[in-house]
Amino acid sequence: MADLASWCAYDFAVVRVVPHPFTGAFVPVGVVLHARTREFLEMRVLTDAETLGRRVPDVDPELLARYLRAIRSVCEGDPTAGPVALAPRSERFHWLTAPRSDVIQSGPVHGGVCEDPTAVIEELFATYVAADEG
């Protein structure tokens, strides 16, 4: 049995594209995960325009890819991504997952516990995003 001291709590949300916000239908395109006690904040997101074009035909795939790269830069704390990217990790996570009526939205925030947040985000991406490729 694993040492419980090595476990940490995390929160995650699925990043989704809502081509027509008034309908509420969405396509999952990424996952963002935050483990505060590990100072971990990462996002896995599709940014390939060809893949996005197949998944979300009603949206300009090049523009969508550019916006998704921009929000990933905010998540990463890239200083060229604007003032919100300079905020602490927890604030960036809450900004990324705040409810909005826009083409790019976050789904509800869910929580869990794990030993390795990097492995969890990869598993979540495979489950919620990559699984839709099949």
C-alpha angles and dihedrals in degrees: 000000000000122000105261090215088069092060124093137189119245140182126211141177135191114242110222140183116228105193092189108025092193091065098046094219111140145184119216112234105162152355131233121199130189126189104179098192091053093045086236125153120157139155129204110196138162111250102163107115093209092054092044090049091056093047099041108027095170094064131069100257096205092052092044091051090051092051092047091051088050094054090045087054089053089051091050092050094242105175091216089062093076138259097311089060088063093058121102116276094258092053092048090051091051091047091050093049099040113125113260139165099231140110091265113051141159122240120225118304115251129187139214145150129251146156097229119034091187091059091045095053090050090050092047091049090050091049102043104026115017091044088067090064092073 
